[in-house]
Amino acid sequence: MNQQQTSLLTEAIYDAAVDPGGWAQVMALLKENLRTGAETFYFLDYNRGTMKPIFIGGIADFYFQCFEDRFFTEDNPCIHAEPLHRPGVVRTDERLAAYFGDRNILRRSQYYNDWMRPQELDHSMGTTVLAERGVVANLSLLRSADIGSFRADELQSFVRICRHLRRAIRMAMRLETVAAQSNTALEALDCLPYGAIFLDLQGRLLSCNAIAETLLRTGDGLSLRGGRLVAVDNSEQRKLGPFLQQFAGDQAAGDESGAANIAIYRASHPDPLILSAIRLSAHQRTFVSAQATILLLIAEPALARPRDIELVRRRYRFTPAEARLAQALLAGNSLKQAAESAGTTYETARWYLKILFQKTDTNRQAELVARLLNDMAVPAPTLGRARENAGLALTRE
């Protein structure tokens, strides 16, 4: 392969690390540059005698289906040449013969006579890019006797490509690990007994959990308009807009003097929705800047009846005065409003709030409200996984 061909193939390999569908392009380029009749990329499980394909090209369906029966046979020298299946080693049928000191050992095997030869495949070149606990990821290229065995220059080109293959596979594994962790976090959000919505600083929906998705779909107090979170009732929107705007500036709102939670009333139910907001900071990465976001927690005040407050009062050892302030905050009041409702002064309420923070291991009013709502909530059925905004057909004009 010349330099241009190698560059195109290398680029395709790293693209495939991000998008598994890209392996088809990788195999097409290998076929074109190395004149192969079949291109295979697959996992072999030696413990179970099974094969899991990543990409298979040039193999008829019948031979694909019977591969395991033909490959995992006692006389197949491939399964007895462990050193040739170590990651980074490039193997050919000639190297397999040299390993056993028998030039015809492969051609006497059932694997060759029942699987390779009927497909007019005579020569092979491959490598193991990953090996762990009896499972290997193999890339194997096969060609016919008419084309002949792989030349020395083709072998050297493949050796250079294999370095990129191993790096790309490691990249793909890291990306899949991150994706799996992200999915776990989304599933955990679905198990929360209240709605959770992530907004950008302009109020646009980024993602939400299942309870919040159902609430938005039904328009129960909250909805989306042009991708932005809004209150269904115009009078409630006049409260929600400024409430969210507090978290959009350089200084996040939600300290003890601000409104970190509000009540949004709705026509469908006598009880309002209690919204608690927390601003999540932006994080600068090496290549990507994660934007600051607003986490909005939505709960039914019915989850915070006085009898339930008694449960958390005992759990956190609140005094009666502290419990009254907590109850008032759970109703969607600012600290000043909660002080009046609890029958105390604003300064005394500030002092009690600091004690509530200490007892509940929280730092802000929104965190305190979220913690208490969670402790008092009755788990709701899981309604499905969190959805990206693109997947939610919720926009209402």
C-alpha positions in Angstrom: 0.0 0.0 0.0 1.3 3.5 -0.8 1.2 6.4 1.7 -2.2 7.7 0.5 -3.8 4.3 0.7 -2.4 3.8 4.2 -3.6 7.2 5.3 -7.2 6.5 4.1 -7.2 3.2 5.8 -5.9 4.6 9.0 -8.5 7.3 9.1 -11.3 4.8 8.4 -10.0 2.6 11.3 -10.3 5.5 13.8 -13.7 6.4 12.4 -14.8 2.9 13.1 -13.7 3.2 16.7 -16.3 5.9 17.2 -19.0 4.4 14.8 -19.0 0.6 14.6 -20.8 0.9 11.2 -17.4 2.1 9.9 -15.9 -1.3 9.9 -17.5 -2.0 6.6 -15.4 0.8 5.1 -12.3 -0.5 6.8 -12.9 -4.0 5.3 -13.6 -2.6 1.9 -10.3 -0.7 1.8 -8.4 -3.8 3.0 -10.1 -5.8 0.2 -9.2 -3.3 -2.4 -5.5 -2.8 -1.3 -4.7 -6.4 -0.4 -6.8 -8.2 -3.0 -8.6 -10.4 -0.5 -11.5 -12.7 -1.2 -12.9 -12.6 2.3 -12.5 -10.2 5.2 -13.6 -11.2 8.7 -13.5 -9.4 12.1 -15.0 -11.4 15.0 -14.8 -12.5 18.6 -13.8 -16.1 19.3 -14.7 -17.6 22.7 -12.5 -20.6 23.1 -14.2 -21.6 26.4 -17.6 -22.0 24.7 -16.5 -22.7 21.2 -18.5 -19.8 19.8 -18.0 -16.9 17.3 -19.5 -13.4 17.5 -19.2 -11.4 14.3 -18.2 -7.7 14.1 -18.0 -7.7 10.3 -18.0 -10.6 7.9 -17.4 -10.0 4.2 -17.0 -12.5 1.3 -18.4 -15.5 3.3 -21.5 -17.2 2.0 -24.3 -17.6 4.6 -24.0 -21.4 4.7 -20.3 -21.2 5.6 -20.9 -18.4 8.1 -23.5 -20.6 9.9 -21.3 -23.6 10.1 -18.1 -21.8 11.0 -18.1 -22.8 14.6 -18.5 -26.5 13.8 -15.7 -26.4 11.3 -13.3 -24.2 13.2 -13.5 -25.7 16.7 -12.3 -29.2 15.6 -9.4 -31.1 17.2 -7.3 -31.2 14.1 -7.4 -27.5 13.4 -3.9 -26.3 14.1 -5.2 -22.7 14.5 -6.7 -23.4 17.9 -3.4 -25.0 19.1 -1.1 -22.2 18.2 -1.6 -19.9 21.2 1.6 -17.8 20.6 0.3 -16.8 17.2 -2.9 -15.5 18.8 -1.3 -13.1 21.2 -2.3 -9.4 20.6 0.0 -7.7 18.1 1.3 -10.9 16.4 0.6 -11.1 12.7 0.0 -14.7 11.5 -0.2 -16.2 8.1 -0.7 -19.8 6.9 3.1 -19.9 6.2 3.9 -18.8 9.8 1.4 -21.4 11.1 3.2 -24.1 9.1 6.6 -22.9 10.4 5.3 -22.9 14.0 4.5 -26.6 13.8 7.3 -27.5 11.4 4.8 -29.0 9.0 4.0 -27.2 5.8 0.8 -29.1 5.2 -0.7 -29.2 8.7 -3.5 -26.7 7.9 -4.4 -28.4 4.5 -4.9 -31.7 6.2 -7.5 -30.3 8.7 -11.2 -30.5 8.5 -11.4 -26.8 8.9 -9.4 -26.3 5.6 -11.1 -29.0 3.6 -14.7 -28.5 4.8 -14.7 -24.7 5.1 -11.8 -22.9 3.4 -11.3 -25.0 0.2 -15.0 -25.1 -0.8 -14.9 -21.3 -0.8 -11.7 -21.3 -2.9 -9.8 -19.7 0.0 -6.3 -20.9 0.3 -4.1 -18.3 2.1 -4.7 -16.2 5.2 -3.2 -13.3 7.1 -4.6 -12.0 10.4 -4.0 -10.7 13.8 -5.5 -10.8 17.3 -6.3 -7.2 18.5 -7.7 -8.2 21.9 -7.4 -11.2 24.1 -8.9 -11.7 27.6 -10.0 -14.7 29.5 -10.2 -17.1 26.6 -12.0 -14.6 24.3 -10.0 -13.1 21.4 -10.9 -10.5 18.8 -9.5 -11.6 15.4 -9.2 -9.8 12.1 -8.5 -12.4 9.3 -8.0 -11.8 5.6 -8.3 -14.7 3.1 -7.5 -15.0 -0.6 -7.6 -17.6 -3.3 -4.8 -19.8 -4.5 -4.9 -18.0 -7.9 -3.8 -14.7 -6.3 -1.2 -16.5 -4.1 0.1 -16.0 -0.7 0.6 -12.6 0.9 3.9 -10.9 -0.2 6.5 -9.5 2.1 5.5 -5.9 1.3 1.8 -6.7 1.9 2.7 -8.2 5.2 4.7 -5.1 6.3 1.8 -2.9 5.3 -0.5 -5.0 7.4 1.9 -4.9 10.4 1.7 -1.0 10.3 -2.1 -1.1 10.0 -2.3 -3.5 13.0 -0.8 -0.9 15.3 -3.7 1.4 14.5 -6.2 -1.4 14.8 -5.1 -2.1 18.4 -5.3 1.6 19.4 -8.7 1.9 17.7 -10.1 -1.1 19.6 -8.9 0.4 22.9 -10.6 3.6 22.0 -13.8 1.8 21.2 -13.7 0.0 24.5 -13.3 3.2 26.4 -16.1 4.9 24.6 -18.4 1.9 25.2 -17.5 1.9 28.9 -18.4 5.6 29.1 -21.6 5.0 27.2 -22.5 2.1 29.6 -21.9 4.3 32.6 -24.0 7.1 31.1 -26.9 4.6 30.5 -26.6 3.4 34.1 -26.9 7.0 35.3 -30.0 7.6 33.1 -31.6 4.4 34.4 -30.9 5.6 37.9 -32.7 8.9 37.2 -35.7 6.8 35.9 -35.9 5.2 39.4 -36.3 8.5 41.2 -39.7 9.1 42.7 -39.8 12.6 41.2 -39.3 14.3 37.9 -35.7 15.3 36.9 -35.2 17.7 34.0 -31.8 19.1 32.7 -32.0 22.5 31.0 -29.4 24.7 29.4 -29.1 28.2 30.6 -31.7 29.4 28.0 -34.3 27.0 29.4 -34.0 24.5 26.5 -34.6 20.8 27.4 -31.4 18.7 27.3 -32.8 15.5 28.8 -35.2 14.2 31.4 -36.2 11.1 33.3 -39.3 9.1 32.6 -41.6 10.8 35.2 -40.7 14.2 33.8 -41.2 13.0 30.3 -44.7 11.8 31.1 -45.5 15.1 32.8 -44.4 17.0 29.8 -46.3 14.8 27.4 -49.5 15.2 29.2 -49.0 19.0 29.8 -49.7 18.6 33.5 -48.6 22.0 34.6 -45.5 22.1 32.5 -44.8 21.7 28.8 -42.3 22.5 26.0 -42.7 25.4 23.6 -40.0 25.7 20.9 -37.9 23.3 22.9 -38.0 25.4 26.0 -39.6 24.5 29.3 -42.7 26.6 30.0 -45.7 26.5 32.4 -49.0 25.7 30.7 -50.8 28.5 32.5 -49.6 32.0 31.5 -49.8 33.3 35.0 -47.6 30.5 36.3 -45.2 31.1 33.4 -44.7 34.6 34.8 -43.3 32.9 37.9 -41.4 30.2 36.1 -39.5 32.4 33.7 -37.9 34.7 36.3 -37.3 31.6 38.5 -35.2 29.9 35.9 -33.5 33.1 34.9 -31.9 33.3 38.3 -29.7 30.4 37.4 -28.7 31.7 34.0 -26.4 34.5 35.1 -22.8 34.3 36.1 -23.8 33.9 39.8 -26.1 31.0 40.4 -29.1 31.6 42.5 -30.5 29.4 45.2 -28.7 30.6 48.4 -30.7 31.0 51.6 -32.1 34.4 50.6 -33.2 33.4 47.1 -36.1 31.3 45.7 -34.5 27.9 45.1 -37.9 26.3 44.7 -41.3 27.4 43.6 -44.9 26.1 43.4 -46.5 25.8 39.9 -50.2 25.5 40.1 -52.2 23.4 37.6 -55.8 23.1 36.5 -55.8 19.3 36.6 -55.0 18.9 40.3 -55.6 21.0 43.5 -51.9 20.5 44.6 -49.2 22.4 42.8 -46.0 21.0 41.5 -43.0 21.9 43.6 -39.9 22.8 41.5 -36.4 22.8 43.0 -33.5 24.0 40.9 -29.8 23.6 41.1 -27.2 25.0 38.7 -24.6 22.4 37.7 -21.2 24.0 36.8 -19.5 23.8 33.4 -16.3 21.8 33.2 -13.5 22.5 30.8 -12.1 19.4 29.2 -9.1 19.1 26.9 -11.1 19.2 23.7 -14.7 19.8 24.8 -16.3 22.4 27.1 -19.4 21.0 28.9 -22.0 23.8 29.3 -23.4 24.8 32.6 -26.9 23.3 33.1 -29.9 23.6 35.4 -31.2 20.5 37.2 -34.8 20.9 37.9 -36.5 18.4 40.3 -40.3 18.2 40.3 -42.3 16.7 43.1 -45.9 16.6 44.2 -46.5 18.4 47.5 -48.8 15.4 48.4 -45.5 13.6 49.1 -44.8 16.1 51.9 -47.9 15.9 54.2 -47.4 16.6 57.9 -47.4 13.0 58.8 -44.5 12.4 56.4 -42.6 15.4 57.8 -42.8 13.5 61.1 -40.9 10.6 59.5 -38.0 12.8 58.4 -38.1 14.8 61.6 -37.4 11.6 63.5 -34.8 10.5 60.9 -32.8 13.7 61.1 -33.7 14.6 64.7 -35.3 17.9 63.7 -36.7 20.0 66.5 -40.4 21.0 66.1 -39.3 24.5 65.0 -36.8 23.1 62.4 -39.5 20.7 61.2 -42.0 23.6 60.7 -39.4 25.5 58.6 -38.7 22.4 56.5 -42.4 21.9 55.9 -42.8 25.5 54.8 -39.8 25.2 52.4 -41.3 22.1 50.9 -44.4 24.0 50.1 -42.4 26.0 47.5 -41.7 29.1 49.7 -38.6 31.3 49.7 -36.9 31.5 53.0 -38.6 34.8 53.9 -42.0 33.3 53.1 -41.1 30.1 55.0 -40.1 32.2 58.0 -43.5 33.9 58.0 -45.3 30.5 57.5 -43.4 28.9 60.4 -44.0 31.9 62.7 -40.4 33.0 63.1 -38.2 35.9 62.1 -36.1 35.8 58.9 -32.9 35.9 60.9 -34.0 33.0 63.1 -35.0 31.1 59.9 -31.6 31.6 58.4 -30.1 30.1 61.6 -32.5 27.1 61.5 -31.7 26.6 57.8 -28.0 26.2 58.5 -28.9 23.6 61.1 -31.0 21.8 58.6 -28.1 21.8 56.1 -25.8 20.2 58.8 -28.3 17.6 59.8 -29.1 16.5 56.2 -25.6 16.9 54.8 -26.7 19.4 52.2 -25.3 22.9 51.3 -28.1 24.7 49.6 -31.9 25.2 49.9 -32.6 23.3 46.7 -30.5 20.3 47.8 -32.3 20.3 51.1 -35.7 20.3 49.5 -34.7 17.5 47.1 -33.3 15.4 49.9 -36.4 15.7 52.0 -38.8 15.1 49.0 -36.8 12.0 48.2 -36.9 10.7 51.7 -40.7 11.1 51.9 -41.5 10.0 48.4 -43.3 6.8 47.5 -41.3 5.1 44.7 -43.1 5.5 41.4 -43.2 2.9 38.6 -40.4 3.2 36.2 -41.8 4.5 33.0 -38.9 4.0 30.6 -35.4 5.4 30.0 -34.5 9.0 29.9 -34.8 10.5 26.4 -32.8 13.1 24.6 -34.7 16.2 23.5 -34.4 15.0 19.9 -36.3 11.9 20.8 -39.1 13.7 22.5 -41.9 14.8 20.2 -43.1 17.3 22.8 -42.8 20.7 21.2 -45.9 22.7 21.5 -46.3 26.0 19.7 
